Amino acid sequence: MVLTVLRFNFASPHGEPRTQSKLLSAALELAQWGESHGIMTVSVDEHHATGHGWSCNPIMAAAMFLARTSTMIASVDCALGPLWNPVRLAEDIALVDNMSRGRLHTTVGLGYRSVEYDSLGMDFSQRGALMDDLVAQLLAVWSGAGAGICTGTWTRPHPPLYVGGGARATARRAARFGLPLSLADHLPDIAAYYRELCAQEGIKPFILMPGPINRGMIYLHEDPERAWAELGEHILWEAVTYGEWSTDQRSLMHLPGIRTLDEVRASGRYRFLTPDELIAEISDSDDYGPLVLHPLVGGMPVDEAWKSVQLLTDTVLPVLS
């Protein structure tokens, strides 16, 4: 069974509140529909000071999805740990963990945009120390060490928590706290380093790592060439915007310096496929990895988002089940 994921960030070029309201409502309805038709996971992230309505509170966003579903996992990829008050984050995650009966999975990462730290009055140069303090306090609150702060969690010993990133320091932090490692890209050297550290600590390693083949974000359409021509502007906007945030490739979806739709298409990070093309691709793969749809990318028209998701649930998944 292929892991199916719907990704949402609620962003659009102008970040207009009424547009964002439509995107939020559509995302919730898509998640409900998806769950009832075999989609397993919804993914949300966190960014600030974008001017585009980008998801700024992934725990709240995850809670919205979890309140409207009953089996779907909500994956926070990721929460910018140093920008949170540790006790408040522990309480918020505990609340959602109890409400959803353990269906919230949270990755905490450092982030890389200094403007986000500035906007929230945090010192970007101290982000490593802030992250260490955050993780320590989260675990302490959930353990009951902070008497009276948290009334307990559904998941024991604590809600699912992952340390995210792509550097050796990330591996050291995850091993030191005995937590799973969530890598932002296919980084086998970092994964091996983490396993060595876990062996030294006598703990069992757990790694989430994208496969060697970057499948990108997939959009299903009966006519991919027409889709690129008519809908590609939404993808181009997000690719350019996201790429401008860093000069380094920070994750599977980062395209620094990208400017044209041809460049986006050539990257393979965003792809229009027919249902038959996707079925063939999955059937020919021994380990396909997660199948990720980002249906509302760049303020994609809601009706087009529905067409893509319904092609997955009504045409692709029945063949693969």
C-alpha positions in Angstrom: 0.0 0.0 0.0 1.4 3.4 -1.0 1.5 6.1 1.7 -0.8 8.9 0.4 -0.4 12.4 1.6 -2.2 15.7 1.1 0.0 18.7 1.7 -1.4 22.2 2.5 0.2 25.5 3.3 -2.8 27.8 2.5 -0.6 30.3 0.7 -1.6 32.4 -2.4 0.2 35.2 -4.2 -1.6 38.1 -2.5 -2.5 36.4 0.8 -5.9 38.0 0.7 -8.0 36.9 3.7 -11.1 36.0 1.7 -9.0 33.9 -0.6 -7.3 32.2 2.3 -10.7 31.5 3.9 -11.7 29.6 0.7 -8.5 27.7 0.6 -8.8 26.7 4.3 -12.4 25.5 3.8 -11.5 23.6 0.7 -8.5 22.0 2.4 -10.7 20.7 5.2 -13.3 19.3 2.8 -10.6 17.7 0.7 -9.1 16.0 3.8 -12.5 14.6 4.8 -13.1 13.3 1.3 -9.7 11.9 1.1 -9.9 10.0 4.4 -13.1 8.3 3.3 -11.5 7.3 0.0 -8.2 5.9 1.2 -5.9 8.9 1.7 -3.9 8.4 4.9 -2.1 11.6 5.9 -2.3 15.4 5.7 0.9 17.5 6.0 1.2 21.1 7.2 4.2 23.4 7.8 5.0 26.7 9.4 6.3 30.0 8.1 6.1 33.6 9.2 6.5 37.1 7.6 5.6 35.8 4.1 2.9 38.2 3.2 1.1 35.3 1.5 -1.1 33.8 4.2 1.4 30.9 4.6 0.5 28.5 7.5 1.8 30.2 10.6 0.5 27.8 13.2 0.8 24.1 12.2 -0.5 22.7 15.4 -3.7 24.6 15.1 -3.9 23.7 11.4 -3.4 20.0 12.2 -6.1 20.2 14.9 -8.6 21.5 12.4 -7.9 18.5 10.1 -8.0 16.1 13.0 -11.3 17.4 14.3 -12.9 16.8 11.0 -11.5 13.2 10.5 -11.3 10.0 12.5 -8.4 8.0 11.2 -6.2 10.4 9.2 -2.7 11.2 10.6 -1.8 14.9 10.7 2.0 15.4 10.1 3.6 18.7 11.1 6.5 19.2 8.7 7.8 21.1 10.6 7.2 23.4 13.5 9.9 26.0 13.9 10.9 24.9 17.4 12.9 27.9 18.6 10.1 30.3 17.8 7.7 28.6 20.3 7.3 29.0 24.0 8.3 25.4 25.0 5.6 25.0 27.7 2.9 26.4 25.4 3.9 24.1 22.6 3.9 21.1 24.9 0.4 22.0 26.1 -0.9 22.6 22.6 0.5 19.3 21.3 -0.9 17.4 24.4 -4.3 18.9 23.8 -4.4 17.8 20.1 -2.9 14.4 21.0 -5.7 13.8 23.5 -8.4 15.1 21.1 -7.2 13.0 18.2 -6.2 9.9 20.2 -2.6 10.1 19.1 -3.0 11.1 15.4 -0.7 14.2 15.6 2.9 13.7 14.5 5.1 16.7 15.1 8.6 17.4 13.6 10.5 20.3 15.1 13.1 22.0 13.1 15.3 25.1 13.3 14.2 27.0 10.3 16.6 29.0 8.2 15.0 32.5 7.6 16.4 35.1 10.0 13.4 37.3 9.2 11.1 34.8 10.9 13.2 35.1 14.1 13.3 38.9 13.9 9.5 39.0 13.4 9.0 37.1 16.7 11.8 38.7 18.7 14.1 35.7 18.8 17.8 35.6 18.3 18.6 33.7 15.1 22.3 33.1 16.2 21.0 31.2 19.3 18.7 28.9 17.4 20.6 25.7 18.3 20.6 26.4 22.0 16.9 27.4 21.8 16.1 24.1 20.1 17.9 22.1 22.8 16.0 23.9 25.5 12.7 23.4 23.7 13.1 19.7 23.3 14.2 19.2 26.9 11.2 21.2 28.1 8.7 19.4 25.9 9.8 16.0 27.2 9.9 17.3 30.8 6.3 18.7 30.6 4.9 15.6 29.1 6.7 13.4 31.7 4.9 15.2 34.5 8.1 16.9 35.8 6.4 20.2 35.4 3.8 19.6 38.1 0.4 20.8 37.2 1.4 22.2 33.8 0.1 19.3 31.7 -2.6 16.9 32.7 -1.2 14.1 30.6 -1.2 12.8 27.0 -3.0 10.1 25.1 0.2 8.7 23.6 2.7 7.3 26.1 5.3 8.1 27.0 4.7 11.3 24.9 3.1 12.4 21.6 5.0 11.5 18.5 7.9 13.9 18.2 10.7 14.0 15.6 13.8 16.1 15.3 14.0 17.5 11.7 16.8 18.8 9.6 19.7 17.7 7.4 22.9 18.4 9.4 25.1 16.3 11.7 24.0 18.5 14.5 20.4 17.4 13.8 21.5 13.7 14.2 23.3 14.5 17.4 20.3 16.3 18.9 17.9 13.4 18.0 20.2 10.8 19.4 20.9 12.8 22.6 17.2 13.1 23.4 16.4 9.5 22.2 14.0 10.8 19.5 13.4 9.8 15.9 15.3 11.6 13.1 13.3 13.2 10.2 15.6 14.1 7.3 14.7 16.9 4.9 16.2 15.0 1.9 17.9 11.7 1.0 20.9 12.0 3.3 22.3 8.4 3.9 25.5 9.8 5.5 23.6 11.7 8.1 21.3 8.7 8.7 24.4 6.4 9.2 25.9 8.9 11.7 22.6 9.0 13.6 22.6 5.2 13.8 26.2 5.2 15.2 25.2 7.7 17.9 22.1 5.7 18.8 24.3 2.6 19.1 26.6 4.4 21.5 23.6 5.5 23.6 22.0 2.1 23.6 18.8 3.3 21.9 16.9 2.0 18.9 17.2 4.3 15.9 14.2 5.5 14.0 14.6 7.4 10.8 12.3 9.1 8.3 14.2 9.8 5.1 13.0 10.5 1.6 14.1 7.9 -1.0 16.8 8.4 -3.5 14.3 9.2 -6.2 12.6 12.6 -5.7 8.9 12.0 -6.8 8.1 15.6 -6.1 4.5 17.0 -5.8 2.1 15.2 -8.1 -1.0 16.7 -9.7 -3.3 14.4 -11.6 -4.9 15.7 -14.8 -6.3 14.1 -17.9 -4.1 16.3 -20.1 -0.8 17.3 -18.4 0.3 19.6 -21.3 -2.9 21.6 -21.1 -2.6 21.6 -17.3 0.9 23.1 -17.4 -0.3 25.8 -19.9 -3.4 26.7 -17.9 -2.5 26.1 -14.3 1.3 26.2 -14.3 1.3 29.8 -13.0 0.2 28.7 -9.6 3.1 26.2 -9.3 5.6 28.7 -10.7 4.6 31.3 -8.1 5.2 28.9 -5.2 8.4 27.5 -6.6 9.9 31.0 -7.1 8.7 32.3 -3.7 10.0 29.2 -1.8 13.2 29.2 -3.8 13.9 32.9 -2.9 14.0 32.1 0.8 17.4 30.4 0.6 20.4 30.2 -1.7 20.9 26.5 -0.6 18.7 23.6 -1.4 17.1 23.1 2.1 14.7 20.3 1.2 13.3 18.2 -1.5 11.1 21.1 -2.7 13.6 23.9 -2.6 14.6 25.3 -6.0 17.0 28.2 -5.3 17.2 30.7 -8.2 14.2 29.2 -10.1 12.6 31.7 -12.5 10.7 30.0 -15.3 8.1 27.3 -15.8 10.4 25.3 -18.0 12.9 25.2 -15.1 10.2 24.1 -12.7 9.1 21.3 -15.1 12.7 20.2 -15.6 13.3 20.0 -11.9 10.7 17.2 -11.4 9.7 18.8 -8.1 6.2 19.5 -9.4 4.6 17.1 -11.9 1.4 16.8 -13.8 0.6 13.1 -14.5 -2.4 11.2 -15.9 -3.9 8.6 -13.7 -2.5 5.9 -16.0 1.0 7.4 -15.9 0.9 7.4 -12.1 -0.4 3.8 -11.9 2.4 2.6 -14.2 5.0 4.5 -12.2 4.0 3.0 -8.9 3.6 -0.5 -10.4 7.1 -0.4 -11.8 8.6 0.6 -8.4 9.7 -1.7 -5.7 9.7 1.1 -3.1 7.8 4.1 -4.4 7.8 6.1 -1.2 5.0 8.5 -0.2 2.7 9.8 -2.9 2.2 13.5 -2.2 -0.4 15.7 -3.6 -0.3 19.5 -3.0 -3.8 20.2 -4.5 -4.1 23.9 -3.6 -0.6 25.0 -4.5 -0.2 28.7 -5.1 -3.9 29.4 -4.7 -4.9 26.7 -7.3 -8.6 27.0 -8.2 -10.6 24.9 -5.8 -12.4 23.0 -8.6 -9.0 22.0 -10.1 -7.8 20.8 -6.7 -10.9 18.6 -6.4 -10.4 17.1 -9.9 -6.8 16.1 -9.0 -7.7 14.5 -5.6 -10.8 12.7 -7.1 -8.7 11.3 -9.9 -6.5 9.8 -7.2 -9.3 8.4 -5.0 -11.6 7.3 -7.8 -9.2 6.1 -10.5 -5.7 5.4 -9.1 -6.2 4.0 -5.6 -8.8 1.4 -6.5 -6.3 -0.1 -9.0 -3.5 -0.2 -6.4 -5.5 -1.6 -3.5 
